């Protein structure tokens, strides 16, 4: 049996149609997911393999996307490091004791994923068993900068002043934290692949707050290590990264994810022809009329030009107010327009 469509596209092999999936498709907009969340917290869902697999599969059944993305939170691996994280509604991850000193970092564990997150690995196995052979399972991991940002700031931030203060004033402490995160995350994604994940995506939501020089010095080596930890195709994604795309490509990733702020063809030029790209419809468009969604999606496909290596996705995650029917309609549009 041939490899899943998404895997072949990530390798820039010829495919019978452009694969489509959506970041944060598991949950957010689905009423069946919201019913589950009335009874279970997010981490509670992750700790029950059958329930976690069910949430992961819900959008695959509803939208007929070409990949399932494993339901989890980017902060999940740090729980096993001994960090107390609460997911606060309408706020995001909140860390009880933010990282401030080298001593704080040295208290962190570097856990074996089979011991710290066995429930996620079992959910990966269950999900992979339910997917068709042409559908891929994407395992994802938070980018080291984004996770470090939450650990140091203690909660979501737009300025990352505490983070940048540590980077500039105490670079040795910063690098020690990033070493610890990279080791933990590399083991985490490798374990997901052993459990059945076909593709790994590194999801560095906030890395676009950095200059190219700061990215090179403070982040690139650690993202490279995580992406190099697996032999399956990898997707490297961040938001606000129009000035960093060549650096992201240098750090690694068979496919570089593009957000909606840069036209796809221009982004592909920045990335280079030796890599694929993923993206990049503005997720907010799905809150508007279908005619606008359709026109923008066709523009994305036109800019991709049928070149091997394009994976259709949004430029960030699905927004909670999105009509699920429009997501299914968008998948059908992409498949119909690109069918060989």
C-alpha positions as CSV (number, residue, x, y, z in Angstrom):
1,X,0.0,0.0,0.0
2,X,1.4,3.5,-0.8
3,X,2.2,5.9,2.0
4,X,-0.5,8.3,3.1
5,X,-1.2,11.2,0.8
6,X,0.2,13.8,3.3
7,X,3.4,11.8,3.7
8,X,4.0,11.7,-0.1
9,X,3.2,15.4,-0.4
10,X,5.7,16.2,2.4
11,X,8.3,14.3,0.5
12,X,7.5,16.4,-2.6
13,X,6.4,13.3,-4.5
14,X,3.6,13.4,-7.2
15,X,0.2,13.1,-5.6
16,X,-3.3,12.5,-7.0
17,X,-4.6,15.6,-5.3
18,X,-3.4,18.2,-2.8
19,X,-3.8,16.9,0.8
20,X,-5.8,19.1,3.2
21,X,-6.1,19.2,6.9
22,X,-6.5,22.0,9.5
23,X,-4.4,22.9,12.5
24,X,-6.5,22.7,15.7
25,X,-9.2,20.8,13.8
26,X,-9.6,18.4,16.8
27,X,-12.0,20.4,18.9
28,X,-12.5,24.2,18.9
29,X,-15.4,24.4,16.4
30,X,-17.0,20.9,16.7
31,X,-20.2,20.6,18.7
32,X,-19.5,16.9,19.5
33,X,-16.1,18.0,21.0
34,X,-17.9,20.7,23.1
35,X,-20.2,18.1,24.5
36,X,-17.2,16.1,25.7
37,X,-15.6,19.2,27.2
38,X,-18.7,19.9,29.3
39,X,-17.7,16.8,31.3
40,X,-13.9,16.6,30.9
41,X,-11.0,19.1,31.1
42,X,-8.4,19.2,28.3
43,X,-5.7,17.4,30.2
44,X,-8.4,14.9,31.4
45,X,-9.2,14.1,27.8
46,X,-5.5,13.5,27.0
47,X,-5.1,11.1,29.9
48,X,-7.9,8.8,28.6
49,X,-6.6,7.2,25.5
50,X,-9.9,6.1,24.1
51,X,-11.5,9.5,24.6
52,X,-8.4,11.3,23.2
53,X,-8.5,9.1,20.1
54,X,-12.2,9.8,19.7
55,X,-11.6,13.6,19.8
56,X,-8.8,13.2,17.3
57,X,-11.0,11.2,14.9
58,X,-14.1,13.5,15.1
59,X,-12.9,16.0,12.5
60,X,-11.6,13.3,10.2
61,X,-15.0,11.7,10.1
62,X,-16.8,15.0,9.7
63,X,-14.6,16.7,7.2
64,X,-12.8,13.8,5.4
65,X,-9.5,15.6,5.8
66,X,-6.3,13.8,4.7
67,X,-4.8,13.7,8.2
68,X,-5.7,13.4,11.9
69,X,-3.7,15.6,14.2
70,X,-3.2,14.1,17.6
71,X,-5.3,15.9,20.2
72,X,-3.0,17.3,22.9
73,X,-1.7,20.5,24.3
74,X,1.8,21.9,23.7
75,X,2.3,22.1,27.5
76,X,1.5,18.4,28.0
77,X,5.2,17.2,28.0
78,X,6.2,19.8,30.6
79,X,3.9,18.2,33.1
80,X,6.2,15.3,33.2
81,X,9.1,17.7,33.8
82,X,7.5,18.6,37.1
83,X,5.9,21.9,36.1
84,X,2.4,22.7,37.4
85,X,0.4,24.1,34.5
86,X,-3.2,25.1,34.5
87,X,-5.2,25.7,31.4
88,X,-7.3,28.7,32.2
89,X,-10.4,29.4,30.0
90,X,-9.9,32.5,27.8
91,X,-6.4,33.0,29.1
92,X,-4.3,29.9,28.1
93,X,-1.5,28.1,30.0
94,X,-0.8,29.5,33.4
95,X,2.4,28.3,35.3
96,X,2.2,28.4,39.1
97,X,5.9,28.9,39.6
98,X,7.5,30.6,36.5
99,X,11.1,29.8,35.7
100,X,13.4,32.6,36.9
101,X,16.8,31.1,37.8
102,X,19.3,28.3,36.9
103,X,18.2,26.6,40.1
104,X,14.6,26.5,38.8
105,X,15.8,24.8,35.6
106,X,17.9,22.2,37.4
107,X,14.8,21.1,39.3
108,X,13.2,20.2,36.0
109,X,13.1,16.5,35.1
110,X,13.9,15.1,31.7
111,X,11.3,12.3,31.6
112,X,11.0,9.2,29.4
113,X,7.8,9.7,27.4
114,X,6.8,6.0,28.0
115,X,6.6,6.9,31.7
116,X,5.4,10.5,31.6
117,X,2.8,10.4,28.8
118,X,1.9,6.7,28.2
119,X,-1.7,7.7,27.7
120,X,-0.9,9.8,24.7
121,X,1.2,7.1,23.1
122,X,-1.6,4.6,23.5
123,X,-4.0,7.2,22.0
124,X,-1.6,7.4,19.0
125,X,-1.8,3.7,18.6
126,X,-5.6,3.6,18.8
127,X,-6.0,6.5,16.3
128,X,-3.6,5.1,13.8
129,X,-5.5,1.8,13.8
130,X,-8.8,3.6,13.0
131,X,-7.5,5.7,10.0
132,X,-7.5,4.6,6.4
133,X,-4.2,3.8,4.8
134,X,-4.3,7.0,2.7
135,X,-4.9,9.2,5.8
136,X,-1.9,10.3,7.9
137,X,-1.6,10.8,11.6
138,X,0.2,14.0,12.6
139,X,1.8,14.1,16.0
140,X,2.8,17.6,17.1
141,X,5.0,19.3,19.6
142,X,5.2,22.8,20.9
143,X,8.2,24.8,19.6
144,X,10.9,25.4,22.3
145,X,10.6,29.2,22.2
146,X,6.9,29.2,22.6
147,X,6.9,26.7,25.5
148,X,9.9,28.5,27.2
149,X,7.9,31.7,26.9
150,X,5.0,30.3,28.9
151,X,7.4,28.8,31.5
152,X,9.2,32.1,32.0
153,X,6.3,34.6,31.6
154,X,4.0,32.4,33.6
155,X,1.1,33.0,31.2
156,X,0.6,34.1,27.6
157,X,2.4,37.3,26.6
158,X,2.7,39.4,23.5
159,X,5.8,41.3,24.4
160,X,7.8,38.5,26.0
161,X,9.8,41.0,28.1
162,X,10.8,38.5,30.8
163,X,11.9,36.0,28.1
164,X,14.0,38.6,26.3
165,X,15.5,39.9,29.5
166,X,16.7,36.4,30.3
167,X,18.0,35.8,26.8
168,X,20.0,39.1,26.8
169,X,21.1,39.3,30.5
170,X,21.4,35.6,31.3
171,X,22.1,33.7,28.1
172,X,23.7,30.8,30.0
173,X,20.4,30.3,31.9
174,X,18.4,30.6,28.7
175,X,20.4,28.0,26.9
176,X,20.2,25.6,29.8
177,X,16.4,25.8,29.7
178,X,16.4,25.3,26.0
179,X,18.7,22.3,26.2
180,X,16.3,20.7,28.7
181,X,13.3,21.4,26.6
182,X,14.9,20.2,23.4
183,X,15.9,16.9,25.0
184,X,12.4,16.3,26.4
185,X,10.7,17.3,23.2
186,X,13.0,15.2,21.0
187,X,12.2,12.1,23.1
188,X,8.5,13.0,23.0
189,X,8.2,13.2,19.2
190,X,10.4,10.1,18.7
191,X,8.0,8.2,21.0
192,X,5.0,9.4,19.0
193,X,6.6,8.1,15.8
194,X,7.3,4.7,17.4
195,X,3.6,4.6,18.5
196,X,2.4,5.2,14.9
197,X,2.6,8.9,14.0
198,X,3.3,9.4,10.3
199,X,4.3,13.0,10.4
200,X,5.6,15.4,13.1
201,X,4.8,19.1,13.2
202,X,6.8,21.5,15.4
203,X,4.3,24.3,16.3
204,X,6.1,27.4,17.4
205,X,3.3,29.9,17.7
206,X,5.2,32.9,19.1
207,X,8.6,32.6,17.5
208,X,7.7,35.4,15.1
209,X,8.3,37.9,18.0
210,X,12.1,37.4,17.4
211,X,14.5,39.1,15.0
212,X,16.4,36.8,12.6
213,X,19.6,37.3,14.6
214,X,17.9,36.4,17.9
215,X,16.3,33.3,16.3
216,X,19.7,32.1,15.1
217,X,21.3,32.5,18.4
218,X,18.6,31.6,20.9
219,X,16.2,29.1,19.1
220,X,17.5,27.6,15.9
221,X,19.9,24.9,17.4
222,X,17.1,23.6,19.6
223,X,14.4,23.4,16.9
224,X,16.9,21.6,14.7
225,X,17.5,19.0,17.4
226,X,13.8,18.3,17.8
227,X,13.2,18.0,14.1
228,X,16.2,15.8,13.6
229,X,15.0,13.3,16.2
230,X,12.6,11.5,13.8
231,X,12.9,9.9,10.4
232,X,9.4,10.6,9.3
233,X,8.5,13.8,7.4
234,X,8.4,16.9,9.5
235,X,6.5,20.2,9.3
236,X,8.0,23.4,10.9
237,X,5.4,26.0,11.6
238,X,5.4,29.4,13.3
239,X,3.3,32.6,13.1
240,X,4.6,36.0,12.1
241,X,7.6,34.4,10.5
242,X,7.8,36.2,7.2
243,X,11.3,37.5,8.1
244,X,12.3,34.1,9.5
245,X,11.3,31.6,6.8
246,X,14.8,31.0,5.5
247,X,16.0,30.4,9.1
248,X,13.1,28.0,9.8
249,X,14.0,26.1,6.7
250,X,17.7,26.0,7.8
251,X,16.6,24.7,11.2
252,X,14.8,21.8,9.6
253,X,11.4,20.5,8.3
254,X,10.6,18.8,5.1
255,X,7.7,21.3,4.9
256,X,7.6,24.8,6.2
257,X,4.3,26.1,7.4
258,X,3.3,29.6,6.2
259,X,0.9,31.8,8.0
260,X,-1.6,34.0,6.2
261,X,0.5,37.2,6.3
262,X,2.6,36.3,3.3
263,X,1.4,35.2,-0.2
264,X,2.1,31.5,-0.6
265,X,4.3,31.8,-3.7
266,X,6.4,34.5,-2.1
267,X,6.8,32.4,1.0
268,X,7.8,29.4,-1.0
269,X,10.6,31.5,-2.6
270,X,11.8,32.4,0.8
271,X,11.8,28.7,1.9
272,X,13.4,27.5,-1.2
273,X,12.4,24.8,-3.8
274,X,14.0,21.9,-1.9
275,X,11.2,22.0,0.7
276,X,7.4,21.8,0.6
277,X,5.1,24.4,2.1
278,X,1.9,24.2,4.1
279,X,-0.8,26.8,4.2
280,X,-2.0,29.3,4.2
281,X,-5.6,30.5,4.2
282,X,-6.4,33.1,6.9
283,X,-8.6,31.2,9.5
284,X,-10.7,34.4,10.1
285,X,-12.0,34.2,6.5
286,X,-14.1,31.2,7.6
287,X,-16.1,33.6,9.8
288,X,-17.2,35.4,6.6
289,X,-19.3,34.4,3.6
290,X,-18.4,31.3,1.6
291,X,-17.8,33.3,-1.6
292,X,-14.9,35.0,0.1
293,X,-13.5,31.8,1.5
294,X,-13.7,30.1,-2.0
295,X,-12.0,33.0,-3.7
296,X,-9.1,33.0,-1.2
297,X,-8.7,29.3,-1.3
298,X,-8.5,29.3,-5.1
299,X,-5.9,32.0,-4.9
300,X,-3.8,29.8,-2.5
301,X,-4.0,26.9,-5.0
302,X,-3.2,29.2,-7.9
303,X,0.0,30.4,-6.1
304,X,0.9,26.8,-5.3
305,X,0.7,26.2,-9.0
306,X,0.3,22.4,-8.7
307,X,4.0,22.1,-7.6
308,X,4.9,18.9,-5.6
309,X,5.1,19.6,-1.9
310,X,2.0,21.8,-1.2
311,X,-0.2,20.8,1.7
312,X,-3.4,22.9,2.1
313,X,-4.0,24.2,5.5
314,X,-5.0,27.4,7.3
315,X,-2.4,30.0,8.2
316,X,-3.0,29.2,11.9
317,X,-5.5,27.1,13.9
318,X,-9.3,26.8,13.3
319,X,-11.1,29.5,15.2
320,X,-13.9,28.5,17.7
321,X,-16.6,30.3,15.8
322,X,-16.0,28.5,12.5
323,X,-18.9,26.7,11.0
324,X,-17.8,23.0,10.7
325,X,-19.8,22.6,7.5
326,X,-17.6,25.2,5.9
327,X,-14.4,23.2,6.8
328,X,-15.8,20.2,5.0
329,X,-16.8,22.3,2.1
330,X,-13.3,23.7,1.9
331,X,-11.8,20.2,1.9
332,X,-14.0,19.2,-1.0
333,X,-13.1,22.3,-2.9
334,X,-9.4,21.6,-2.6
335,X,-9.8,18.0,-3.6
336,X,-12.0,18.8,-6.6
337,X,-9.7,21.6,-7.8
338,X,-6.5,19.6,-7.6
339,X,-7.6,16.1,-8.5
340,X,-5.1,15.0,-11.2
